[in-house]
Structures are given as C-alpha cells and as structure tokens.
Amino acid sequence: MADDDEVPLSALAKPKAPKIDDSASLASLVKPKSDAKPGAPARRPSSTGLGGPSPQGGSAPGKGRGKGQQKGKRKRDGSSSSSSSSSSSSDSGDDRPLRRGPMKARGMAMKARGALAKKAGQKVAGEGEEDAFDGGGAVKKKERMPKEEAVSQLLCRWWYSLPDWPPQEEDYYKEKLREHKPPLKKVRIEEWEWLADTDKEGRMKVYELHQFRGVYRGASGELFDLRPQETCPCYKNLMTWDMVKLYENLVKALENQIEDLKKSKYPEAKLENSLKADLNKYRGKFHDARAVGRR
C-alpha cells in the first residue's frame, strides 16, 4: 500500500460537479430514491404493466392513488407552482361550509321566535284556539264570559238588528254643528279656498269626509267627530246591556241573517247550518235569561 506522501495532489482534489445543460429537464436533476426498505410490501405494478418507470420519466402512479400525489407528480414534471396552487384551490371547494337555503333559514328563525315567545309566557300565533282581539289583548274563546261571548257574536252582525249608525239625517248634523264650541260651518270643497277660516259670526269652516258620515276636517287639519257615541254599536256600549236585551238582539240578528242568506246566488248550506245551530243555542239562552229576570 502506498504511503500518503506518494499520493498525487490531483487525487486529493474535490471532484468537480458535472456540468448541467440548460435544456435538461427538472426530472433528470432529481436524486433517485433508493429501493424499497427491507420488510416493505412489494411494489405494485405500474399502469403500463411493466413495473418500471413511466414513459414520462417519473414513477407511474399506482391504481387508486389520490389527486394530491398526481398533482405532486405534475409539479415535479415541471408544471409551475401557480397552476398547481390554482388547481388545488378549485379542488378544495368542498371544504367550505354549505349555505343554508332561504326556506331552512326562515324555518329556524320562526322556531327561535316561537321559543322566545313561549319562554316569555306569550301565545305563539297559529297555536291552540283562535284568539279574539277585543282591544285589551288576546282572549281565548273558552276563557270568555257568557256576556262577552254574546257581545262578540252581536258585533259580527249588529246591522241585522240595530238601527243604522251613524244617522244619515242632514238636520241632525246641522244641529250638532251649531251646538259645537266653537260653532262650525260646513262648506263645500269647491268653495273651500275662497272662504276665510272663520266667518263674521265666529264659525269655523269645516268639510265633511265623504267616506265617514258625521266626521269633519277643519282648516288646521283637526278632526271633528259629531256622530252619536252613546248609540255606537261597540264593545263598550254593548257590555252595559243586560243579558235579556243582549240575547234578544242577537236572536233577531241571526234570524235576519239567515233570511238574507237565502238571497245569495252561491251555495251557502254550510254557513246556513252553522247559523241555525247558533240560533237554537241563543234562543235557549234568551228564554233562560228572561225566566231569571221574571223571578
């Protein structure tokens, strides 16, 4: 064996790196991987059936490999990083959360609103029995007193038994205009702009609302309601009636409604049967109330 002193200097020099041609592909510069490790399963055959490298220069993807490995192969084969990132961003659209449809979102909002209403002790619309709004809030039918139930039924058909309201007589409103403080003077719309707000007698000009008999509007926009409030068919006034008068007018209203229903050109058998059942019920209550009043 030769001594170290006899080894030429050229042998000790570091070998130069091989020159790289500019036209060489990136795949040729990649260091080949070592063979399979000891104990590893045998390599699956390539798609060409030869088990060797694919014609493109890299390892052929095995059957069942995912998209990520194929994209990695394309990147090693010289594809730009921008194209691979754009493809990955388009393929990853399944990871985004799905937007709920409008109907599903609306249903969830209604459920949440109903839960809050129940927690606050309020009645949710559409549940249970039908409510009747009598000015002071929702009242269930089964919680009404007999008098309240009779008033509610009469208010639905009061024009079949009570006089017309408001009155239609012109003389009635002339008297009301004169008695008003300050006195009022009804004028026509055609002469409204040519008349003073107050005449020599101190009367304020007003015009009548054609859709509301007995209601007038003043020059400053104020509203004057000259209808008789004491005879108004409203809940407040009907609750002051005794039960005999209330049932008597309700029976009369039902009888006249059934007679008027016969003039209808549409089939009203279902409504007529319902009205007849109510008529029989309130006839019995009217006779009972009148018998109690005679005692």
Backbone hydrogen bonds in HBPLUS format (Angstrom, degrees):
<---DONOR---> <-ACCEPTOR-->    atom                        ^
c    i                          cat <-CA-CA->   ^        H-A-AA   ^      H-
h    n   atom  resd res      DA  || num        DHA   H-A  angle D-A-AA Bond
n    s   type  num  typ     dist DA aas  dist angle  dist       angle   num
A0006-GLU N   A0003-ASP O   3.13 MM   3  5.44 143.6  2.26 103.2 113.1     1
A0007-VAL N   A0004-ASP O   3.26 MM   3  5.37 160.1  2.30 103.4 109.3     2
A0011-ALA N   A0008-PRO O   3.18 MM   3  5.68 142.2  2.33 106.4 115.7     3
A0012-LEU N   A0009-LEU O   3.11 MM   3  5.26 132.5  2.34  98.5 111.0     4
A0024-ALA N   A0021-ASP O   3.11 MM   3  5.44 165.0  2.13 111.5 116.0     5
A0028-SER N   A0025-SER O   3.28 MM   3  5.60 135.6  2.49 101.6 111.7     6
A0029-LEU N   A0026-LEU O   3.08 MM   3  5.29 143.6  2.22 102.9 113.4     7
A0030-VAL N   A0027-ALA O   3.40 MM   3  5.44 150.2  2.50  97.4 105.5     8
A0040-ALA N   A0037-LYS O   3.10 MM   3  5.56 163.2  2.13 133.0 133.9     9
A0049-GLY N   A0046-SER O   2.95 MM   3  5.31 152.9  2.02 107.4 116.1    10
A0054-SER N   A0058-GLY O   2.87 MM   4  5.73 152.0  1.94 156.7 163.4    11
A0057-GLY N   A0054-SER O   3.03 MM   3  5.68 169.9  2.04 125.2 128.2    12
A0065-ARG N   A0062-GLY O   3.38 MM   3  5.88 153.9  2.45 134.5 130.7    13
A0070-GLN N   A0066-GLY O   3.41 MM   4  6.72 156.6  2.47 140.4 146.8    14
A0071-LYS N   A0067-LYS O   2.82 MM   4  6.06 156.8  1.88 155.4 161.9    15
A0072-GLY N   A0068-GLY O   2.95 MM   4  6.14 151.6  2.03 140.8 149.0    16
A0073-LYS N   A0069-GLN O   2.97 MM   4  6.21 151.1  2.06 144.1 151.4    17
A0074-ARG N   A0070-GLN O   3.00 MM   4  6.31 155.1  2.06 146.3 152.5    18
A0075-LYS N   A0071-LYS O   2.94 MM   4  6.23 150.7  2.03 146.5 154.6    19
A0076-ARG N   A0072-GLY O   2.99 MM   4  6.30 153.6  2.06 147.3 154.0    20
A0077-ASP N   A0073-LYS O   2.91 MM   4  6.14 138.3  2.09 142.5 154.8    21
A0079-SER N   A0074-ARG O   3.16 MM   5  5.81 161.1  2.19 151.5 149.4    22
A0078-GLY N   A0075-LYS O   3.19 MM   3  5.46 162.9  2.22 106.5 110.6    23
A0084-SER N   A0080-SER O   3.31 MM   4  6.64 157.4  2.37 144.9 150.8    24
A0085-SER N   A0081-SER O   2.93 MM   4  6.10 154.5  2.00 145.1 152.1    25
A0086-SER N   A0082-SER O   2.99 MM   4  6.17 153.1  2.06 144.1 151.2    26
A0087-SER N   A0083-SER O   3.03 MM   4  6.21 154.8  2.10 143.1 149.7    27
A0088-SER N   A0084-SER O   2.93 MM   4  6.12 151.6  2.02 143.0 151.0    28
A0089-SER N   A0085-SER O   2.93 MM   4  6.12 150.7  2.01 142.2 150.0    29
A0090-SER N   A0086-SER O   3.07 MM   4  6.30 149.1  2.17 141.7 149.4    30
A0091-ASP N   A0087-SER O   2.97 MM   4  6.14 143.7  2.11 141.0 150.8    31
A0092-SER N   A0088-SER O   3.02 MM   4  6.08 128.9  2.29 138.4 150.3    32
A0095-ASP N   A0092-SER O   3.22 MM   3  5.81 161.3  2.26 115.1 120.1    33
A0096-ARG N   A0093-GLY O   3.33 MM   3  5.79 163.8  2.36 111.2 115.7    34
A0105-ALA N   A0101-GLY O   3.02 MM   4  6.22 163.6  2.05 155.6 160.4    35
A0106-ARG N   A0102-PRO O   2.96 MM   4  6.04 152.2  2.04 139.4 147.1    36
A0107-GLY N   A0103-MET O   2.95 MM   4  6.16 154.2  2.02 143.1 150.0    37
A0108-MET N   A0104-LYS O   3.02 MM   4  6.28 155.8  2.08 148.5 154.5    38
A0109-ALA N   A0105-ALA O   3.00 MM   4  6.24 153.6  2.07 144.7 151.9    39
A0110-MET N   A0106-ARG O   2.99 MM   4  6.24 155.5  2.05 149.5 155.6    40
A0111-LYS N   A0107-GLY O   3.01 MM   4  6.24 154.4  2.08 145.1 152.1    41
A0112-ALA N   A0108-MET O   2.97 MM   4  6.20 158.3  2.02 147.4 153.1    42
A0113-ARG N   A0109-ALA O   2.95 MM   4  6.16 155.8  2.00 145.8 152.5    43
A0114-GLY N   A0110-MET O   2.91 MM   4  6.09 156.5  1.96 145.8 152.2    44
A0115-ALA N   A0111-LYS O   2.93 MM   4  6.15 151.4  2.01 146.5 154.2    45
A0116-LEU N   A0112-ALA O   3.07 MM   4  6.32 156.2  2.13 146.8 152.4    46
A0117-ALA N   A0113-ARG O   2.98 MM   4  6.22 155.9  2.04 146.6 153.5    47
A0118-LYS N   A0114-GLY O   2.95 MM   4  6.14 159.1  1.99 147.7 152.8    48
A0119-LYS N   A0115-ALA O   2.98 MM   4  6.13 152.0  2.06 142.0 150.1    49
A0120-ALA N   A0116-LEU O   3.01 MM   4  6.24 144.6  2.14 142.6 151.5    50
A0122-GLN N   A0117-ALA O   2.83 MM   5  5.12 154.0  1.90 161.0 153.7    51
A0121-GLY N   A0118-LYS O   3.07 MM   3  4.98 153.8  2.14  98.3 106.3    52
A0127-GLU N   A0124-VAL O   3.28 MM   3  5.91 154.3  2.35 140.2 139.1    53
A0132-ALA N   A0139-VAL O   3.32 MM   7  5.62 158.9  2.36 138.4 144.3    54
A0139-VAL N   A0132-ALA O   3.30 MM   7  5.62 152.3  2.39 135.4 143.2    55
A0143-GLU N   A0140-LYS O   3.06 MM   3  5.28 145.3  2.18 103.5 114.0    56
A0144-ARG N   A0141-LYS O   3.17 MM   3  5.41 165.8  2.20 109.4 113.8    57
A0149-GLU N   A0145-MET O   2.96 MM   4  6.24 154.7  2.02 158.1 165.8    58
A0150-ALA N   A0146-PRO O   3.04 MM   4  6.26 155.7  2.10 144.6 150.6    59
A0151-VAL N   A0147-LYS O   2.95 MM   4  6.18 159.3  1.99 150.7 156.2    60
A0152-SER N   A0148-GLU O   2.98 MM   4  6.11 155.7  2.04 142.5 149.3    61
A0153-GLN N   A0149-GLU O   3.06 MM   4  6.31 153.0  2.13 144.8 151.4    62
A0154-LEU N   A0150-ALA O   3.00 MM   4  6.21 153.2  2.07 146.9 154.2    63
A0155-LEU N   A0151-VAL O   2.95 MM   4  6.10 153.1  2.02 150.2 156.8    64
A0157-ARG N   A0154-LEU O   3.09 MM   3  5.44 157.3  2.15 109.5 116.4    65
A0160-TYR N   A0157-ARG O   3.13 MM   3  5.84 166.9  2.15 121.2 125.3    66
A0161-SER N   A0158-TRP O   3.10 MM   3  5.73 168.7  2.12 120.3 123.9    67
A0162-LEU N   A0158-TRP O   2.92 MM   4  5.80 168.8  1.93 172.6 176.0    68
A0174-LYS N   A0170-GLU O   3.09 MM   4  6.38 149.0  2.19 150.4 159.8    69
A0175-GLU N   A0171-ASP O   3.18 MM   4  6.37 157.5  2.24 147.2 151.3    70
A0176-LYS N   A0172-TYR O   3.21 MM   4  6.50 151.0  2.30 138.3 146.4    71
A0177-LEU N   A0173-TYR O   2.86 MM   4  6.03 154.4  1.93 148.0 153.9    72
A0178-ARG N   A0174-LYS O   3.12 MM   4  6.29 151.0  2.21 141.2 148.5    73
A0179-GLU N   A0175-GLU O   3.00 MM   4  6.19 149.7  2.09 145.5 153.6    74
A0180-HIS N   A0176-LYS O   3.17 MM   4  6.14 124.5  2.49 137.4 149.0    75
A0184-LEU N   A0177-LEU O   3.05 MM   7  5.04 176.6  2.05 144.4 145.4    76
A0204-MET N   A0183-PRO O   3.04 MM  21  6.53 157.0  2.09 152.6 149.7    77
A0185-LYS N   A0204-MET O   2.76 MM  19  5.76 154.2  1.82 159.6 154.1    78
A0206-VAL N   A0185-LYS O   2.91 MM  21  5.97 147.3  2.02 158.2 155.0    79
A0187-VAL N   A0206-VAL O   2.91 MM  19  6.11 156.5  1.97 168.3 175.1    80
A0192-TRP N   A0189-ILE O   3.25 MM   3  5.01 163.6  2.27 101.4 106.1    81
A0194-TRP N   A0191-GLU O   3.29 MM   3  5.48 140.8  2.46 102.7 113.2    82
A0195-LEU N   A0192-TRP O   3.45 MM   3  5.76 166.9  2.47 109.7 113.5    83
A0205-LYS N   A0197-ASP O   3.00 MM   8  5.55 159.5  2.04 147.0 150.1    84
A0199-ASP N   A0203-ARG O   3.10 MM   4  5.60 157.0  2.15 148.8 151.2    85
A0202-GLY N   A0199-ASP O   3.07 MM   3  5.40 163.0  2.10 113.2 117.2    86
A0207-TYR N   A0217-ARG O   3.10 MM  10  5.53 154.4  2.16 145.8 151.9    87
A0217-ARG N   A0207-TYR O   2.86 MM  10  5.53 158.2  1.91 156.6 162.4    88
A0209-LEU N   A0215-VAL O   2.95 MM   6  5.87 171.2  1.95 162.4 162.9    89
A0212-PHE N   A0209-LEU O   3.06 MM   3  5.40 151.3  2.14 110.6 119.2    90
A0215-VAL N   A0212-PHE O   3.30 MM   3  5.70 154.8  2.37 134.8 130.7    91
A0226-LEU N   A0214-GLY O   2.92 MM  12  5.32 162.5  1.95 172.0 168.7    92
A0216-TYR N   A0224-PHE O   2.79 MM   8  5.00 165.6  1.81 147.7 152.6    93
A0224-PHE N   A0216-TYR O   2.82 MM   8  5.00 166.8  1.84 148.6 150.2    94
A0218-GLY N   A0222-GLU O   2.87 MM   4  5.17 163.1  1.90 149.6 154.3    95
A0221-GLY N   A0218-GLY O   3.22 MM   3  5.22 162.4  2.25 105.1 108.6    96
A0232-CYS N   A0229-GLN O   3.35 MM   3  5.11 163.7  2.38  99.0 103.3    97
A0234-CYS N   A0232-CYS O   2.82 MM   2  5.64 126.0  2.11 114.1  97.5    98
A0238-LEU N   A0234-CYS O   3.02 MM   4  6.18 169.0  2.03 158.6 162.2    99
A0239-MET N   A0235-TYR O   3.09 MM   4  6.07 145.4  2.21 145.2 152.4   100
A0240-THR N   A0237-ASN O   3.15 MM   3  5.56 155.5  2.22 108.4 115.9   101
A0241-TRP N   A0238-LEU O   3.16 MM   3  5.47 162.0  2.20 108.9 114.5   102
A0246-LEU N   A0242-ASP O   3.06 MM   4  6.22 155.8  2.12 148.6 156.3   103
A0247-TYR N   A0243-MET O   2.89 MM   4  5.97 170.9  1.89 150.7 152.7   104
A0248-GLU N   A0244-VAL O   2.95 MM   4  6.00 154.2  2.02 145.7 153.7   105
A0249-ASN N   A0245-LYS O   3.14 MM   4  6.24 163.8  2.17 145.8 148.7   106
A0250-LEU N   A0246-LEU O   3.04 MM   4  6.21 147.0  2.15 141.6 151.6   107
A0251-VAL N   A0247-TYR O   2.90 MM   4  6.06 160.5  1.94 150.8 154.6   108
A0252-LYS N   A0248-GLU O   3.11 MM   4  6.31 158.6  2.16 143.0 149.1   109
A0253-ALA N   A0249-ASN O   2.94 MM   4  6.06 152.2  2.02 139.8 147.3   110
A0254-LEU N   A0250-LEU O   3.01 MM   4  6.24 157.4  2.06 148.7 153.9   111
A0255-GLU N   A0251-VAL O   3.02 MM   4  6.23 159.4  2.06 149.2 154.7   112
A0256-ASN N   A0252-LYS O   3.07 MM   4  6.27 163.4  2.10 149.5 153.5   113
A0257-GLN N   A0253-ALA O   2.95 MM   4  6.07 147.2  2.06 142.4 152.0   114
A0258-ILE N   A0254-LEU O   3.02 MM   4  6.20 155.6  2.08 147.7 153.1   115
A0259-GLU N   A0255-GLU O   3.14 MM   4  6.41 155.8  2.20 144.5 151.0   116
A0260-ASP N   A0256-ASN O   2.94 MM   4  6.10 154.3  2.01 142.4 149.7   117
A0261-LEU N   A0257-GLN O   2.88 MM   4  6.02 136.8  2.06 139.4 151.3   118
A0262-LYS N   A0259-GLU O   3.32 MM   3  5.53 143.5  2.46  99.7 108.9   119
A0263-LYS N   A0260-ASP O   3.23 MM   3  5.67 155.7  2.29 108.2 115.0   120
A0264-SER N   A0261-LEU O   3.15 MM   3  5.47 163.3  2.18 110.3 115.3   121
A0272-GLU N   A0268-GLU O   2.90 MM   4  5.99 158.6  1.94 151.6 158.6   122
A0273-ASN N   A0269-ALA O   2.96 MM   4  6.13 158.4  2.01 149.6 154.2   123
A0274-SER N   A0270-LYS O   3.14 MM   4  6.36 153.9  2.21 142.9 150.1   124
A0275-LEU N   A0271-LEU O   2.92 MM   4  6.18 158.0  1.97 152.0 157.6   125
A0276-LYS N   A0272-GLU O   2.96 MM   4  6.15 154.4  2.03 147.3 154.3   126
A0277-ALA N   A0273-ASN O   3.04 MM   4  6.23 151.6  2.12 142.5 149.8   127
A0278-ASP N   A0274-SER O   3.07 MM   4  6.36 155.7  2.13 145.8 152.0   128
A0279-LEU N   A0275-LEU O   2.83 MM   4  6.04 149.8  1.92 144.1 153.3   129
A0280-ASN N   A0276-LYS O   3.00 MM   4  6.24 160.5  2.04 149.1 152.5   130
A0281-LYS N   A0277-ALA O   3.12 MM   4  6.32 153.8  2.19 141.6 148.9   131
A0282-TYR N   A0278-ASP O   2.96 MM   4  6.18 167.5  1.98 155.0 157.3   132
A0283-ARG N   A0279-LEU O   2.90 MM   4  5.95 139.2  2.07 143.7 154.8   133
A0284-GLY N   A0280-ASN O   3.24 MM   4  6.41 156.8  2.30 140.3 145.0   134
A0285-LYS N   A0281-LYS O   3.18 MM   4  6.54 151.9  2.26 140.8 148.7   135
A0286-PHE N   A0282-TYR O   2.87 MM   4  5.91 146.3  1.98 135.5 144.5   136
A0287-HIS N   A0283-ARG O   3.02 MM   4  6.31 160.1  2.06 150.1 154.1   137
A0288-ASP N   A0284-GLY O   3.06 MM   4  6.25 155.3  2.12 143.6 150.7   138
A0289-ALA N   A0285-LYS O   2.89 MM   4  6.04 161.2  1.92 146.0 151.1   139
A0290-ARG N   A0286-PHE O   2.95 MM   4  6.12 153.3  2.02 145.6 153.1   140
A0291-ALA N   A0287-HIS O   2.96 MM   4  6.10 147.4  2.06 140.8 149.5   141
A0292-VAL N   A0288-ASP O   2.96 MM   4  6.24 152.2  2.04 147.4 154.8   142
A0293-GLY N   A0289-ALA O   3.01 MM   4  6.22 152.2  2.09 141.1 148.6   143
A0294-ARG N   A0290-ARG O   3.24 MM   4  6.42 131.1  2.49 136.9 147.3   144
A0295-ARG N   A0292-VAL O   3.27 MM   3  5.53 150.3  2.37 104.6 112.9   145
